[in-house]
Amino acid sequence: MPAKLTAFANDVLGLLLNATAIANLVPTATGGSANLTIALHTAQPATDQTSSEISYTGYARVNTARPGGWGAPASGQSFAAANITFGAMTGGTGGTVTHFSIGTGTSNKLMYYGTVAPNIVVTSGVTPQLTTATVVSET
């Protein structure tokens, strides 16, 4: 598999997460969604954001601004700019959150996914949260 240089990995993350143009390749980064959607999953998502997505009363995906929801890429990684807090569980079966995903919203297109460590056991009254240590890697 061909390797991707870290500088270009940073460019790709900047384009997708922060709508930052890539010089001499993507001259402008206008258009597209103003938000990305963050979802929680009980297993590694396989096809789209609905795959293994947790379900409980009070849960909804969280929008992160594009740009602004993710930090400036460095070393082929970007971190959440602020904690990402989901609704508290007020009913339903809950489950154990093992993964999160980043997608494009109503299309359910899956862009990135990663593991959640430690896992979050969602039961009545629990408010799941991803912290600013949540990383997206392009390398």
N, C-alpha and C positions, 0 to 999 in steps of 0.2 A: 504494500500500500504506500503510495507517495506520502511524504511528510509535508506538513504545513509549518512554515516558519512562524515563530511567535509573533512577529510584527504583523503578519497577515491575519493570524488568529485574533489578535487584538482588533484589527480592522473589521473582521466579520462580526465579532461580538458588538463592537461599536455601532455598526450598521443595523444589526437586528434588534439589539436591546435599547440603543440610545438614538437611533435615526441619524447617525453621523456618517457623512459621505466618505467614500474611499477614493482618495486622490487618484486620478488617471484611470479609474475603473468604474466607479459609480459617482458621477460628478455632483449629484444632488440626492438627498435622501428624503425628499418630500413624498407625500402620499402614504398609503397604507394606514393601518390603525394607529390611533393616538395612544392606545393602551394595549398591554399584553395581559393575558389572563393566567393566573397562577392557580393550579389545582392540586389537591391532595389525593394520594392513591394508597390502596392497601396492598399493592404488589406493583412490580415494574410495569408501567404502561406499555402496551404492545403495538397499538395502531394509532390511536388518537387520544385526546384528553378525556374521553369518556371511559377509556379502558381502565378497569380496576379503580375508578374514581370512588372515593368514599361517599357515603350517603347517610345523612342524619338530619333531623329537623334542626334548622339553624345554620346549616352549611350552605355556602355559596362560594364560587370562585372569587378571587380577589383580583381587581385590576391594578396593574402597576403602570405608571406613566411612561410613555416612550416619546421623548427622552425623560430622564430623571429618576426612574424607578430602580435603575441599576447603576453602579459606580463605573467610573472610567476603566476600561479594560487594561490590565497589565499582566504580563507573564502568561498570556493566553487565557486569563480568567477575569470574571467580573463578579462582584458581590452585590447582594441586595443593598440598596441605598438606605433603607429603613426596615424595621421589623415588619413582617407581613402577617397580619392577624386575621384569622378566620372567625366566623360566628361560633358562639358557644353552642354546645350540644344541649338541646332542650327536649329531645325525644328521638326515637328511632333506635337502631341497633349499634351505631357507631362502628368501631373497629380499631385496628392498629395501623397508623400511618407509617409507611415504610419508604414512600417516594413522593416527590413533588414534580410538577411539570410546568413548563412555560408554553403557552399557545397563543393563537391569534384571535381568540374570542369565539364568536358564534359559529365559526366554521369547524371548531374543535381541532384544528390543525396542531399537531404536536411539534414544537420546535426543539425543545430540550427537556430532559428529565434528569433527575438525580436522586440519590438516596437521602433519607432523613435519618440522622444519627444524633442522639439516640432516637429511636422510634417514639412516636407519640400515641399513647393509648387513649383513645377518645371514648369517654363515658359521660354520663349526665353531668352537666356543669363544666366540662373541660372546654377551654378555649384554645384551639391549636394555634401555634405561632411559629413561623420561620424567622430566624434572626438575621442580623447583618453578617453573620458567618456563613449564610447560604451562598454557595458558589456555583457558578456556571462556567464550565470549561470548554474551550474550543480545541484544546490540544490533546 
